Amino acid sequence: FGYSFRTQDCGPIVTHSLDAGDAAPDFTLPATRGKTASLDTYARKVLILFFYPKDDTEVCTREAVAFSDMQSRFARKGAALLGVSRDSLADHKAFTAKYKLKVNLGSDGDGEVCNAFGVWQQKQLYGRKFMGIVRSTFVIGPDGVIRRVWRNVRVPGHVEAVFEFLASAR
């Protein structure tokens, strides 16, 4: 089930729910490490795809740094990390340099990938409603099938929970 919104910057928004067992939507994004990042880029690997609202904000920075700090542990388990927000590639590159991030960041400027994964939703803060990214993480297997989804992520302990899931799933 779903509902639609129309925003000036992103066209029609269809909120749907992807769950474990669903095929991950195909995507291609400009990225900080290499020209693009796509589902095909990560074929034969587990992809940890995390969506976050905004570069260089307090909580998003903590999440990106936490994933970056554990990047080598994820790699040893055969997993790659890709963070996605609607920030520009230039903003991503500055964010990466400022915090020495090791994770690849994809720029979803038009919001198509956020929409495809159902993370672009109406949010509310201090009574004001607006559209934004709901912090979410997807574990996608080498076959392109979603293995696990976390929505409305709270950052403390999240990266460790994702790693524990990955370690126990093998």
C-alpha positions as CSV (number, residue, x, y, z in Angstrom):
1,F,0.0,0.0,0.0
2,G,1.2,3.5,-0.5
3,Y,0.4,7.1,-0.9
4,S,1.6,9.9,-3.2
5,F,2.9,13.4,-2.8
6,R,4.0,15.9,-5.3
7,T,6.9,18.1,-4.4
8,Q,8.5,20.8,-6.5
9,D,12.0,19.2,-6.5
10,C,11.3,15.5,-6.9
11,G,8.2,14.8,-8.9
12,P,5.7,12.2,-7.8
13,I,6.6,10.4,-4.6
14,V,5.3,6.9,-4.0
15,T,6.0,5.5,-0.6
16,H,6.2,1.8,-0.6
17,S,7.8,-0.7,1.6
18,L,10.6,-2.9,0.6
19,D,11.2,-5.9,2.8
20,A,13.7,-8.8,3.2
21,G,13.2,-11.1,0.2
22,D,12.3,-8.3,-2.3
23,A,14.6,-7.5,-5.2
24,A,16.5,-4.3,-4.7
25,P,15.7,-1.6,-7.2
26,D,18.4,-1.0,-9.7
27,F,20.2,2.3,-9.5
28,T,23.1,4.3,-10.8
29,L,24.4,7.3,-8.9
30,P,27.4,9.7,-9.2
31,A,29.7,8.7,-6.3
32,T,32.8,9.9,-4.5
33,R,34.9,6.8,-5.2
34,G,34.7,6.2,-8.9
35,K,32.5,7.8,-11.5
36,T,29.3,6.0,-10.5
37,A,27.9,3.5,-8.0
38,S,25.2,1.1,-9.1
39,L,23.7,-2.2,-8.0
40,D,25.9,-3.8,-10.7
41,T,29.0,-2.2,-9.2
42,Y,28.5,-4.4,-6.1
43,A,27.6,-7.6,-7.8
44,R,29.2,-10.6,-6.0
45,K,29.3,-8.6,-2.8
46,V,27.0,-7.8,0.0
47,L,26.0,-4.2,-0.2
48,I,25.2,-2.2,3.0
49,L,23.2,0.7,1.5
50,F,22.5,3.4,4.1
51,F,20.4,6.5,3.4
52,Y,20.9,9.6,5.5
53,P,19.3,13.1,5.4
54,K,22.2,15.6,5.1
55,D,26.0,15.8,4.9
56,D,27.9,17.4,7.7
57,T,25.0,17.5,10.2
58,E,25.6,16.1,13.7
59,V,23.7,12.8,13.5
60,C,24.5,12.1,9.9
61,T,28.2,12.7,10.5
62,R,28.2,10.3,13.5
63,E,26.6,7.6,11.3
64,A,29.0,8.1,8.3
65,V,32.0,8.2,10.6
66,A,30.8,5.0,12.4
67,F,30.4,3.2,9.1
68,S,33.7,4.5,7.9
69,D,35.5,3.4,11.1
70,M,34.2,-0.2,10.5
71,Q,34.7,-0.2,6.8
72,S,37.6,-2.7,6.9
73,R,35.7,-5.1,9.1
74,F,32.8,-5.0,6.7
75,A,35.2,-5.6,3.8
76,R,36.7,-8.6,5.5
77,K,33.1,-10.1,5.6
78,G,32.8,-9.4,1.8
79,A,30.5,-6.4,2.2
80,A,30.8,-2.9,0.6
81,L,29.3,0.3,2.1
82,L,27.4,3.0,0.2
83,G,25.9,6.0,1.8
84,V,23.2,7.9,-0.1
85,S,21.7,11.4,0.4
86,R,20.4,14.0,-1.9
87,D,23.5,16.2,-1.4
88,S,25.5,17.1,-4.4
89,L,28.7,15.2,-5.3
90,A,30.7,18.3,-4.5
91,D,29.1,18.4,-1.0
92,H,29.9,14.6,-0.6
93,K,33.5,15.1,-1.6
94,A,33.9,18.0,0.9
95,F,32.2,15.9,3.6
96,T,34.5,12.9,2.8
97,A,37.6,15.1,3.0
98,K,36.6,16.9,6.2
99,Y,36.0,13.6,8.2
100,K,38.4,11.4,6.2
101,L,35.6,9.0,5.4
102,K,36.4,5.7,3.8
103,V,32.9,4.9,2.7
104,N,31.6,5.6,-0.8
105,L,28.9,8.3,-1.0
106,G,26.3,8.4,-3.8
107,S,24.5,11.6,-4.8
108,D,20.8,11.2,-5.4
109,G,20.1,14.8,-6.4
110,D,16.8,14.1,-8.2
111,G,15.6,11.7,-5.4
112,E,14.8,8.8,-7.7
113,V,16.8,6.3,-5.7
114,C,15.4,7.5,-2.4
115,N,11.9,7.2,-3.9
116,A,12.6,3.7,-5.3
117,F,13.7,2.5,-1.8
118,G,10.8,4.2,-0.1
119,V,12.9,6.4,2.1
120,W,11.7,9.8,0.8
121,Q,8.8,10.5,3.0
122,Q,6.8,13.2,4.8
123,K,8.4,14.1,8.1
124,Q,7.5,16.4,10.9
125,L,9.6,18.5,13.1
126,Y,8.3,21.0,15.7
127,G,4.9,20.8,14.0
128,R,6.2,21.6,10.5
129,K,5.7,19.0,7.8
130,F,8.2,18.5,5.0
131,M,9.6,15.9,2.7
132,G,12.9,14.3,3.6
133,I,15.0,11.1,3.9
134,V,14.0,8.7,6.6
135,R,17.3,7.3,7.9
136,S,17.3,3.7,6.7
137,T,19.7,0.9,6.0
138,F,19.4,-2.0,3.6
139,V,21.5,-5.2,3.4
140,I,21.5,-6.4,-0.2
141,G,22.9,-9.8,-1.0
142,P,25.2,-10.6,-4.0
143,D,22.1,-11.7,-5.9
144,G,20.4,-8.3,-5.5
145,V,17.9,-9.5,-3.0
146,I,17.3,-7.5,0.2
147,R,18.3,-9.5,3.3
148,R,17.5,-7.0,6.0
149,V,16.0,-3.5,6.4
150,W,16.3,-1.0,9.3
151,R,14.0,2.0,9.1
152,N,13.9,5.2,11.3
153,V,17.4,4.3,12.4
154,R,18.8,5.6,15.6
155,V,22.5,5.9,15.2
156,P,23.9,4.8,18.6
157,G,24.7,1.1,18.2
158,H,23.3,0.8,14.6
159,V,26.5,0.2,12.7
160,E,27.3,-2.6,15.2
161,A,23.9,-4.1,14.8
162,V,24.3,-4.2,11.0
163,F,27.7,-5.8,11.4
164,E,26.3,-8.4,13.8
165,F,23.6,-9.2,11.3
166,L,26.1,-9.6,8.6
167,A,28.4,-11.8,10.8
168,S,25.5,-14.1,11.8
169,A,24.0,-14.4,8.3
170,R,27.0,-16.3,7.0
